[in-house]
């Protein structure tokens, strides 16, 4: 592939990956498209794939692009070159197809159009790789073997990333996202066609919020005390351990009581306040999320964590990556 499309693909892939979920939508009435997009945005989910399964697809994309220019907009169920031209004209950022069609692959690569073809077998992956396409929709994911199949398909092809779609919802989403070869997951559960038809946009916003919350998995996992050093630190932790029958543990950087209350051994003096510690399934996605919400933070790489720049309720807020 030529350089332009690689840069564009990288950018689109990074944006899809940073969100983790791609709502796949079948919309029957283009008049619902702005409300649909607004409900996804209200749930902090700034991405949507509008499928060419209805006549309203092209107009829906056009309306969403006009009203929400920054929203990540894909065209799905792309089966013909004519649909690609219409989707591009309507402002779509990328194309998704249920299968691998070499004519569509050739057209998209020749015209610098990011394209994620559907595959579910090794020979289809190799056909896609011939066109330089290495981010592939794994479809239909659950029926074709789920995460076991993703692992098996990924093993021989080191460079390939997958967007599993089909049968995914909040109950199995993180099983897929925990695999490093999975860029994001697609699915219709976030904005089901019947909810759009029935005008249940508040419910769609709740489902979007639930999806984003599931991806990020924010959990209040600890309280860090800004105690001084040495004996004082020991006595504070000893108090909590003894008063609440908590186990005291220690590693190179922290002393912890009950896995919750901790003192940072590196933190000296009184410069820092007490801290709340939140864990997340993905620091990279959490950073992207905070950027979208304009919450300022400082990222630290050793150890991997981020600190919000503004204290809240008298606490500094630290975010770390936790177990999935
Ligand atoms: C698709 O078009 O990608 C699928 O219809 C999405 O599958 P799901 O409806 O099982 O989420």
Boltz pocket constraint, residues with backbone or C-beta under 6 A from the ligand:
constraints:
  - pocket:
      binder: B
      contacts: [[A, 24], [A, 51], [A, 76], [A, 77], [A, 139], [A, 165], [A, 166], [A, 167], [A, 168], [A, 186], [A, 187], [A, 188], [A, 189]]
      max_distance: 6.0
